[in-house]
């Protein structure tokens, strides 16, 4: 007997999620003693590291680690509510936004229900859909981004959920407030729309979607955000969803107790007020993104314009050899064959010196190709 034969049918068709290669793993492979010689630009992490505000909050919590965390996350919810003009009853906390994306699927979809998302969207959407035996409706992309008209055309009586990442990962495409509002106005109110805004802090203030305003008009909308990117807390795994109070109540019935640890709750509350840290990351992203675009133009490389903290380059040929060659140069980026984009690599925007290291390494690799 194979245990895979008795596993959930959806799980039988899945492969484990392949995260970006850790620095330590590459160091072992290359025999490098000093991990500081390796540049990781693979996982869209904040290049400025751990904010001091969060560090101090964590230090104050260390003596309380024998106690369970506040399962309701009262203080973090209160801080979020105050900052964004919400009620605490609208907020659901999660072990990163991945946890919330999965939690929403378990709450509203079941076997045979249909979940809509875009081709070249966050790979977790199809993974979760298949894991719960739902039907994954992948809509062909339009210019590497979401075809909202295609989404509307795909809606039927079995549709339960629609996932929209904005900006989209891994392509960086962006939908405006007007585009989203026009779309939401046409979605039947019994279908839940999840707006995944993991990278929203990197969009310019003048073009950023006022998603909280959309939430007031469309109670079937759920917003998902994370502290992993702009806030620099990827290792602590903390995120939040905002929705109508009735939806949040349903999510909190399914949510595992203590899904957010004490250190994550304290750090998130602290860095939520650290606007200077977030703006520093966003400013670096704007400046360095321009350098990436200029590099691509100079080397005749095509790229997908991005509103996230990453850029995806199209090499017009299999990218795996380029990825491997960059690893040998001590530079880790993200291959996208798993997304159906075998000719692309996604590169996180790092510090100026890290990006220069990438430019030098890629120039060398391309000259030897």
C-alpha positions as a LaTeX table, in Angstrom:
\begin{tabular}{lrrr}
\hline
Residue & $x$ (\AA) & $y$ (\AA) & $z$ (\AA) \\
\hline
Unk1 & 0.00 & 0.00 & 0.00 \\
Unk2 & 1.12 & 3.53 & $-0.75$ \\
Unk3 & $-0.05$ & 6.16 & 1.68 \\
Unk4 & $-0.30$ & 8.58 & $-1.21$ \\
Unk5 & $-3.20$ & 6.44 & $-2.43$ \\
Unk6 & $-5.26$ & 7.27 & 0.66 \\
Unk7 & $-4.32$ & 10.95 & 0.83 \\
Unk8 & $-6.77$ & 13.67 & $-0.10$ \\
Unk9 & $-7.16$ & 13.55 & $-3.91$ \\
Unk10 & $-6.14$ & 17.16 & $-4.27$ \\
Unk11 & $-2.99$ & 16.57 & $-2.22$ \\
Unk12 & $-2.02$ & 13.63 & $-4.45$ \\
Unk13 & $-1.59$ & 16.03 & $-7.38$ \\
Unk14 & 0.55 & 18.55 & $-5.50$ \\
Unk15 & 4.29 & 19.08 & $-5.34$ \\
Unk16 & 5.93 & 20.78 & $-2.33$ \\
Unk17 & 6.27 & 24.55 & $-2.59$ \\
Unk18 & 9.78 & 25.47 & $-3.66$ \\
Unk19 & 10.95 & 28.52 & $-1.74$ \\
Unk20 & 13.96 & 30.62 & $-2.66$ \\
Unk21 & 17.30 & 28.93 & $-1.99$ \\
Unk22 & 18.63 & 29.84 & 1.48 \\
Unk23 & 22.04 & 31.50 & 1.75 \\
Unk24 & 23.30 & 28.73 & 4.03 \\
Unk25 & 22.40 & 26.04 & 1.50 \\
Unk26 & 24.29 & 27.76 & $-1.30$ \\
Unk27 & 27.28 & 28.29 & 1.01 \\
Unk28 & 27.40 & 24.54 & 1.68 \\
Unk29 & 27.11 & 23.74 & $-2.02$ \\
Unk30 & 29.90 & 26.12 & $-3.02$ \\
Unk31 & 32.08 & 25.50 & 0.03 \\
Unk32 & 31.92 & 29.15 & 1.08 \\
Unk33 & 32.74 & 29.76 & 4.74 \\
Unk34 & 31.64 & 33.39 & 4.85 \\
Unk35 & 27.91 & 33.64 & 4.05 \\
Unk36 & 28.46 & 37.39 & 3.79 \\
Unk37 & 30.01 & 36.71 & 0.38 \\
Unk38 & 26.60 & 35.59 & $-0.92$ \\
Unk39 & 23.86 & 37.98 & $-2.07$ \\
Unk40 & 20.28 & 36.75 & $-1.80$ \\
Unk41 & 17.83 & 38.49 & $-4.11$ \\
Unk42 & 15.30 & 35.68 & $-4.33$ \\
Unk43 & 12.51 & 36.10 & $-1.78$ \\
Unk44 & 11.45 & 39.77 & $-1.93$ \\
Unk45 & 12.64 & 40.41 & 1.62 \\
Unk46 & 13.36 & 43.86 & 3.01 \\
Unk47 & 17.04 & 44.57 & 2.27 \\
Unk48 & 17.37 & 46.80 & 5.34 \\
Unk49 & 16.88 & 43.85 & 7.64 \\
Unk50 & 15.20 & 43.82 & 10.99 \\
Unk51 & 13.92 & 47.25 & 12.16 \\
Unk52 & 15.24 & 48.50 & 15.49 \\
Unk53 & 11.70 & 49.34 & 16.62 \\
Unk54 & 10.73 & 45.67 & 16.30 \\
Unk55 & 13.92 & 44.50 & 17.99 \\
Unk56 & 13.22 & 46.58 & 21.08 \\
Unk57 & 9.63 & 45.31 & 21.25 \\
Unk58 & 10.86 & 41.73 & 21.06 \\
Unk59 & 13.41 & 42.22 & 23.84 \\
Unk60 & 10.62 & 43.39 & 26.11 \\
Unk61 & 8.69 & 40.17 & 25.43 \\
Unk62 & 11.45 & 37.63 & 26.06 \\
Unk63 & 10.62 & 37.04 & 29.70 \\
Unk64 & 7.02 & 36.20 & 28.78 \\
Unk65 & 7.79 & 33.33 & 26.41 \\
Unk66 & 6.57 & 30.72 & 28.87 \\
Unk67 & 3.07 & 32.18 & 28.43 \\
Unk68 & 0.78 & 31.61 & 25.47 \\
Unk69 & 0.36 & 34.64 & 23.20 \\
Unk70 & $-2.84$ & 36.65 & 23.19 \\
Unk71 & $-4.93$ & 34.47 & 20.87 \\
Unk72 & $-7.07$ & 37.44 & 19.89 \\
Unk73 & $-4.12$ & 39.77 & 19.24 \\
Unk74 & $-6.00$ & 42.57 & 21.00 \\
Unk75 & $-3.23$ & 45.17 & 21.02 \\
Unk76 & $-2.14$ & 44.64 & 17.41 \\
Unk77 & $-5.73$ & 44.75 & 16.21 \\
Unk78 & $-6.27$ & 47.97 & 18.14 \\
Unk79 & $-3.16$ & 49.50 & 16.56 \\
Unk80 & $-4.26$ & 48.45 & 13.07 \\
Unk81 & $-7.76$ & 49.78 & 13.65 \\
Unk82 & $-6.45$ & 53.13 & 14.83 \\
Unk83 & $-3.95$ & 53.53 & 11.99 \\
Unk84 & $-6.34$ & 52.65 & 9.17 \\
Unk85 & $-9.71$ & 53.79 & 10.54 \\
Unk86 & $-11.07$ & 50.28 & 11.07 \\
Unk87 & $-12.76$ & 48.35 & 13.86 \\
Unk88 & $-10.95$ & 45.53 & 15.60 \\
Unk89 & $-13.85$ & 43.28 & 14.67 \\
Unk90 & $-12.92$ & 43.65 & 10.97 \\
Unk91 & $-9.42$ & 42.21 & 11.47 \\
Unk92 & $-8.19$ & 38.63 & 11.32 \\
Unk93 & $-4.56$ & 37.92 & 12.20 \\
Unk94 & $-2.52$ & 35.24 & 10.49 \\
Unk95 & 0.82 & 33.46 & 10.45 \\
Unk96 & 1.83 & 35.57 & 7.47 \\
Unk97 & $-0.60$ & 36.37 & 4.66 \\
Unk98 & $-0.17$ & 32.80 & 3.32 \\
Unk99 & $-1.99$ & 31.58 & 6.42 \\
Unk100 & $-4.83$ & 33.99 & 5.74 \\
Unk101 & $-5.10$ & 33.07 & 2.06 \\
Unk102 & $-5.48$ & 29.42 & 3.07 \\
Unk103 & $-7.82$ & 30.25 & 5.93 \\
Unk104 & $-10.16$ & 32.09 & 3.55 \\
Unk105 & $-10.26$ & 29.09 & 1.20 \\
Unk106 & $-11.10$ & 26.68 & 4.04 \\
Unk107 & $-13.83$ & 29.02 & 5.27 \\
Unk108 & $-15.64$ & 29.64 & 1.99 \\
Unk109 & $-14.80$ & 26.84 & $-0.47$ \\
Unk110 & $-15.15$ & 23.07 & $-0.45$ \\
Unk111 & $-14.80$ & 20.13 & $-2.81$ \\
Unk112 & $-16.22$ & 20.93 & $-6.24$ \\
Unk113 & $-16.41$ & 24.69 & $-5.67$ \\
Unk114 & $-14.48$ & 26.88 & $-8.09$ \\
Unk115 & $-11.72$ & 29.34 & $-7.23$ \\
Unk116 & $-10.63$ & 31.90 & $-9.82$ \\
Unk117 & $-7.14$ & 33.38 & $-10.12$ \\
Unk118 & $-4.80$ & 34.49 & $-12.87$ \\
Unk119 & $-2.13$ & 32.66 & $-14.79$ \\
Unk120 & 1.29 & 33.78 & $-13.48$ \\
Unk121 & $-0.22$ & 34.73 & $-10.11$ \\
Unk122 & 0.99 & 33.72 & $-6.65$ \\
Unk123 & 1.57 & 29.97 & $-6.74$ \\
Unk124 & $-0.14$ & 29.45 & $-3.38$ \\
Unk125 & $-3.59$ & 30.07 & $-4.95$ \\
Unk126 & $-3.60$ & 26.87 & $-7.05$ \\
Unk127 & $-1.89$ & 24.90 & $-4.28$ \\
Unk128 & $-4.61$ & 25.75 & $-1.78$ \\
Unk129 & $-7.40$ & 25.20 & $-4.31$ \\
Unk130 & $-6.19$ & 21.70 & $-5.12$ \\
Unk131 & $-5.50$ & 20.83 & $-1.49$ \\
Unk132 & $-9.17$ & 21.32 & $-0.57$ \\
Unk133 & $-10.36$ & 19.55 & $-3.75$ \\
Unk134 & $-11.78$ & 22.75 & $-5.20$ \\
Unk135 & $-11.62$ & 23.44 & $-8.93$ \\
Unk136 & $-8.77$ & 25.81 & $-9.75$ \\
Unk137 & $-9.88$ & 28.15 & $-12.56$ \\
Unk138 & $-6.69$ & 29.69 & $-13.91$ \\
Unk139 & $-7.55$ & 32.56 & $-16.27$ \\
Unk140 & $-5.02$ & 33.25 & $-19.05$ \\
Unk141 & $-2.99$ & 36.36 & $-18.28$ \\
Unk142 & $-3.23$ & 39.57 & $-20.23$ \\
Unk143 & 0.19 & 41.20 & $-20.70$ \\
Unk144 & 1.43 & 39.05 & $-17.79$ \\
Unk145 & $-1.29$ & 40.44 & $-15.53$ \\
Unk146 & $-4.90$ & 39.89 & $-14.48$ \\
Unk147 & $-7.56$ & 39.78 & $-17.20$ \\
Unk148 & $-10.48$ & 41.03 & $-15.15$ \\
Unk149 & $-12.89$ & 40.64 & $-18.07$ \\
Unk150 & $-11.79$ & 37.01 & $-18.27$ \\
Unk151 & $-12.44$ & 36.63 & $-14.54$ \\
Unk152 & $-16.01$ & 37.91 & $-14.96$ \\
Unk153 & $-16.62$ & 35.61 & $-17.92$ \\
Unk154 & $-15.47$ & 32.60 & $-15.85$ \\
Unk155 & $-17.93$ & 33.18 & $-13.00$ \\
Unk156 & $-20.62$ & 30.52 & $-12.71$ \\
Unk157 & $-22.87$ & 28.96 & $-10.09$ \\
Unk158 & $-19.94$ & 27.05 & $-8.57$ \\
Unk159 & $-17.67$ & 30.09 & $-8.13$ \\
Unk160 & $-16.91$ & 30.81 & $-4.49$ \\
Unk161 & $-13.64$ & 32.75 & $-4.42$ \\
Unk162 & $-11.56$ & 35.08 & $-6.59$ \\
Unk163 & $-7.93$ & 35.82 & $-5.69$ \\
Unk164 & $-6.28$ & 38.99 & $-7.01$ \\
Unk165 & $-2.70$ & 39.88 & $-6.07$ \\
Unk166 & $-2.04$ & 43.61 & $-6.49$ \\
Unk167 & 0.80 & 44.20 & $-7.21$ \\
Unk168 & 1.01 & 40.69 & $-8.61$ \\
Unk169 & 3.76 & 38.27 & $-7.66$ \\
Unk170 & 5.87 & 37.25 & $-9.60$ \\
Unk171 & 5.16 & 39.64 & $-12.49$ \\
Unk172 & 4.72 & 42.95 & $-10.65$ \\
Unk173 & 1.64 & 44.00 & $-12.64$ \\
Unk174 & $-0.67$ & 46.52 & $-11.01$ \\
Unk175 & $-4.40$ & 47.26 & $-11.17$ \\
Unk176 & $-5.63$ & 50.79 & $-10.47$ \\
Unk177 & $-8.35$ & 51.74 & $-8.02$ \\
Unk178 & $-10.71$ & 52.48 & $-10.93$ \\
Unk179 & $-10.07$ & 49.09 & $-12.55$ \\
Unk180 & $-10.73$ & 47.23 & $-9.33$ \\
Unk181 & $-13.86$ & 49.21 & $-8.51$ \\
Unk182 & $-15.29$ & 48.59 & $-11.98$ \\
Unk183 & $-14.58$ & 44.89 & $-11.54$ \\
Unk184 & $-16.05$ & 44.63 & $-8.04$ \\
Unk185 & $-19.23$ & 46.33 & $-9.17$ \\
Unk186 & $-19.83$ & 43.43 & $-11.58$ \\
Unk187 & $-19.03$ & 40.55 & $-9.20$ \\
Unk188 & $-22.12$ & 38.96 & $-7.63$ \\
Unk189 & $-22.22$ & 39.83 & $-3.91$ \\
Unk190 & $-22.21$ & 36.18 & $-2.81$ \\
Unk191 & $-18.74$ & 35.60 & $-4.33$ \\
Unk192 & $-15.78$ & 36.49 & $-2.11$ \\
Unk193 & $-13.01$ & 38.56 & $-3.70$ \\
Unk194 & $-9.62$ & 38.45 & $-1.97$ \\
Unk195 & $-7.33$ & 41.38 & $-2.73$ \\
Unk196 & $-3.83$ & 40.23 & $-1.80$ \\
Unk197 & $-1.84$ & 43.41 & $-1.10$ \\
Unk198 & 1.45 & 41.96 & 0.15 \\
Unk199 & 3.41 & 44.61 & $-1.78$ \\
Unk200 & 1.10 & 47.61 & $-1.48$ \\
Unk201 & 3.59 & 49.69 & 0.54 \\
Unk202 & 5.94 & 49.78 & $-2.46$ \\
Unk203 & 3.43 & 51.50 & $-4.74$ \\
Unk204 & 3.63 & 55.27 & $-5.00$ \\
Unk205 & 1.17 & 57.09 & $-2.74$ \\
Unk206 & $-0.44$ & 58.87 & $-5.70$ \\
Unk207 & $-1.40$ & 55.59 & $-7.39$ \\
Unk208 & $-1.96$ & 53.31 & $-4.42$ \\
Unk209 & $-5.37$ & 51.67 & $-4.30$ \\
Unk210 & $-7.62$ & 52.98 & $-1.52$ \\
Unk211 & $-8.66$ & 49.46 & $-0.69$ \\
Unk212 & $-10.25$ & 50.38 & 2.63 \\
Unk213 & $-12.64$ & 52.66 & 0.74 \\
Unk214 & $-13.48$ & 49.79 & $-1.61$ \\
Unk215 & $-14.20$ & 47.62 & 1.41 \\
Unk216 & $-16.89$ & 50.04 & 2.56 \\
Unk217 & $-18.72$ & 49.68 & $-0.76$ \\
Unk218 & $-18.17$ & 45.97 & $-1.36$ \\
Unk219 & $-18.77$ & 43.78 & 1.72 \\
Unk220 & $-17.73$ & 40.65 & $-0.24$ \\
Unk221 & $-14.16$ & 42.00 & $-0.41$ \\
Unk222 & $-11.36$ & 40.74 & 1.84 \\
Unk223 & $-8.01$ & 42.54 & 2.01 \\
Unk224 & $-4.90$ & 40.54 & 2.83 \\
Unk225 & $-1.66$ & 42.22 & 3.93 \\
Unk226 & 1.64 & 41.16 & 5.45 \\
Unk227 & 4.44 & 42.41 & 7.66 \\
Unk228 & 6.95 & 40.25 & 5.75 \\
Unk229 & 7.92 & 42.66 & 2.99 \\
Unk230 & 8.09 & 46.41 & 3.62 \\
Unk231 & 8.04 & 45.95 & 7.40 \\
Unk232 & 10.95 & 43.47 & 7.44 \\
Unk233 & 9.38 & 40.74 & 9.60 \\
Unk234 & 9.44 & 37.81 & 7.16 \\
Unk235 & 11.03 & 35.45 & 9.69 \\
Unk236 & 8.34 & 36.13 & 12.30 \\
Unk237 & 5.40 & 35.26 & 10.01 \\
Unk238 & 2.68 & 37.80 & 10.75 \\
Unk239 & $-0.05$ & 39.21 & 8.54 \\
Unk240 & $-3.63$ & 40.45 & 8.72 \\
Unk241 & $-6.88$ & 40.40 & 6.76 \\
Unk242 & $-9.50$ & 43.14 & 6.80 \\
Unk243 & $-13.11$ & 42.45 & 5.89 \\
Unk244 & $-16.70$ & 43.03 & 6.87 \\
Unk245 & $-17.19$ & 42.11 & 10.52 \\
Unk246 & $-19.41$ & 39.14 & 9.61 \\
Unk247 & $-16.71$ & 37.68 & 7.38 \\
Unk248 & $-14.01$ & 38.27 & 10.01 \\
Unk249 & $-16.17$ & 36.44 & 12.54 \\
Unk250 & $-16.35$ & 33.44 & 10.21 \\
Unk251 & $-12.60$ & 33.48 & 9.59 \\
Unk252 & $-11.90$ & 33.61 & 13.31 \\
Unk253 & $-14.04$ & 30.51 & 13.83 \\
Unk254 & $-11.73$ & 28.56 & 11.55 \\
Unk255 & $-8.46$ & 30.26 & 12.53 \\
Unk256 & $-6.21$ & 28.16 & 14.74 \\
Unk257 & $-5.76$ & 29.54 & 18.26 \\
Unk258 & $-2.34$ & 31.05 & 18.92 \\
Unk259 & $-1.52$ & 31.16 & 15.18 \\
Unk260 & 0.54 & 34.31 & 15.81 \\
Unk261 & 3.34 & 34.10 & 18.37 \\
Unk262 & 4.08 & 36.68 & 21.05 \\
Unk263 & 7.25 & 38.02 & 19.43 \\
Unk264 & 5.51 & 38.49 & 16.09 \\
Unk265 & 2.57 & 40.31 & 17.67 \\
Unk266 & 4.85 & 42.68 & 19.60 \\
Unk267 & 7.16 & 43.35 & 16.64 \\
Unk268 & 4.28 & 44.00 & 14.26 \\
Unk269 & 2.67 & 46.46 & 16.64 \\
Unk270 & 5.94 & 48.36 & 16.97 \\
Unk271 & 6.90 & 48.50 & 13.31 \\
Unk272 & 3.36 & 49.47 & 12.31 \\
Unk273 & 4.19 & 52.89 & 13.76 \\
Unk274 & 7.65 & 52.99 & 12.18 \\
Unk275 & 6.72 & 54.94 & 9.06 \\
Unk276 & 10.31 & 56.09 & 8.58 \\
Unk277 & 11.55 & 52.50 & 8.21 \\
Unk278 & 8.88 & 51.62 & 5.67 \\
Unk279 & 9.50 & 54.79 & 3.66 \\
Unk280 & 13.24 & 54.10 & 3.65 \\
Unk281 & 12.57 & 50.71 & 2.08 \\
Unk282 & 10.09 & 52.14 & $-0.42$ \\
Unk283 & 12.46 & 54.95 & $-1.41$ \\
Unk284 & 15.35 & 52.53 & $-1.95$ \\
Unk285 & 13.03 & 50.40 & $-4.05$ \\
Unk286 & 12.08 & 53.31 & $-6.33$ \\
Unk287 & 15.66 & 54.43 & $-6.87$ \\
Unk288 & 17.12 & 50.96 & $-7.37$ \\
Unk289 & 14.26 & 49.82 & $-9.60$ \\
Unk290 & 15.30 & 52.57 & $-11.98$ \\
Unk291 & 18.84 & 51.17 & $-12.01$ \\
Unk292 & 17.50 & 47.72 & $-12.91$ \\
Unk293 & 15.46 & 49.15 & $-15.75$ \\
Unk294 & 18.46 & 51.07 & $-17.07$ \\
Unk295 & 20.63 & 47.94 & $-16.84$ \\
Unk296 & 18.07 & 45.96 & $-18.84$ \\
Unk297 & 17.89 & 48.66 & $-21.51$ \\
Unk298 & 21.68 & 48.80 & $-21.77$ \\
Unk299 & 21.92 & 45.01 & $-22.20$ \\
Unk300 & 18.94 & 44.55 & $-24.47$ \\
Unk301 & 16.98 & 42.59 & $-21.86$ \\
Unk302 & 13.20 & 42.68 & $-21.66$ \\
Unk303 & 11.52 & 42.99 & $-18.28$ \\
Unk304 & 8.00 & 43.18 & $-16.92$ \\
Unk305 & 7.31 & 46.63 & $-15.42$ \\
Unk306 & 6.84 & 46.07 & $-11.69$ \\
Unk307 & 5.15 & 47.88 & $-8.83$ \\
Unk308 & 6.52 & 45.43 & $-6.28$ \\
Unk309 & 9.98 & 45.19 & $-4.70$ \\
Unk310 & 11.21 & 42.88 & $-7.46$ \\
Unk311 & 11.65 & 42.81 & $-11.22$ \\
Unk312 & 11.15 & 39.89 & $-13.59$ \\
Unk313 & 13.51 & 39.64 & $-16.56$ \\
Unk314 & 12.71 & 37.75 & $-19.75$ \\
Unk315 & 15.86 & 36.19 & $-21.23$ \\
Unk316 & 14.06 & 34.80 & $-24.32$ \\
Unk317 & 15.73 & 31.44 & $-23.69$ \\
Unk318 & 15.75 & 28.89 & $-20.89$ \\
Unk319 & 16.75 & 30.77 & $-17.75$ \\
Unk320 & 17.85 & 27.74 & $-15.71$ \\
Unk321 & 21.49 & 27.86 & $-16.96$ \\
Unk322 & 21.64 & 31.58 & $-16.17$ \\
Unk323 & 20.23 & 30.94 & $-12.70$ \\
Unk324 & 22.82 & 28.23 & $-12.04$ \\
Unk325 & 25.64 & 30.43 & $-13.32$ \\
Unk326 & 24.55 & 33.25 & $-11.02$ \\
Unk327 & 24.59 & 30.83 & $-8.09$ \\
Unk328 & 28.22 & 30.03 & $-8.89$ \\
Unk329 & 28.88 & 33.77 & $-8.69$ \\
Unk330 & 27.32 & 33.80 & $-5.21$ \\
Unk331 & 24.08 & 35.54 & $-6.28$ \\
Unk332 & 20.71 & 33.93 & $-5.53$ \\
Unk333 & 17.68 & 34.94 & $-7.59$ \\
Unk334 & 14.33 & 33.21 & $-8.21$ \\
Unk335 & 13.73 & 30.89 & $-11.19$ \\
Unk336 & 10.11 & 30.89 & $-12.35$ \\
Unk337 & 9.70 & 27.61 & $-14.21$ \\
Unk338 & 7.24 & 26.56 & $-11.50$ \\
Unk339 & 5.05 & 29.47 & $-12.53$ \\
Unk340 & 5.12 & 28.42 & $-16.18$ \\
Unk341 & 7.76 & 31.06 & $-16.96$ \\
Unk342 & 10.91 & 29.04 & $-17.75$ \\
Unk343 & 12.61 & 31.89 & $-19.59$ \\
Unk344 & 12.28 & 34.36 & $-16.71$ \\
Unk345 & 14.10 & 35.12 & $-13.48$ \\
Unk346 & 12.68 & 37.26 & $-10.69$ \\
Unk347 & 15.15 & 39.47 & $-8.85$ \\
Unk348 & 14.37 & 41.16 & $-5.53$ \\
Unk349 & 15.45 & 44.79 & $-5.29$ \\
Unk350 & 18.28 & 44.89 & $-2.75$ \\
Unk351 & 20.61 & 47.50 & $-1.33$ \\
Unk352 & 22.66 & 49.48 & $-3.89$ \\
Unk353 & 25.77 & 47.37 & $-3.33$ \\
Unk354 & 23.80 & 44.13 & $-3.63$ \\
Unk355 & 22.24 & 45.26 & $-6.88$ \\
Unk356 & 25.64 & 46.27 & $-8.23$ \\
Unk357 & 26.87 & 42.78 & $-7.36$ \\
Unk358 & 23.99 & 41.32 & $-9.38$ \\
Unk359 & 24.68 & 43.58 & $-12.36$ \\
Unk360 & 28.35 & 42.55 & $-12.36$ \\
Unk361 & 27.52 & 38.85 & $-12.02$ \\
Unk362 & 24.85 & 38.86 & $-14.73$ \\
Unk363 & 27.07 & 40.83 & $-17.12$ \\
Unk364 & 29.76 & 38.19 & $-16.65$ \\
Unk365 & 27.32 & 35.32 & $-17.13$ \\
Unk366 & 25.83 & 36.82 & $-20.28$ \\
Unk367 & 29.27 & 37.52 & $-21.77$ \\
Unk368 & 30.22 & 33.86 & $-21.38$ \\
Unk369 & 26.96 & 32.52 & $-22.79$ \\
\hline
\end{tabular}
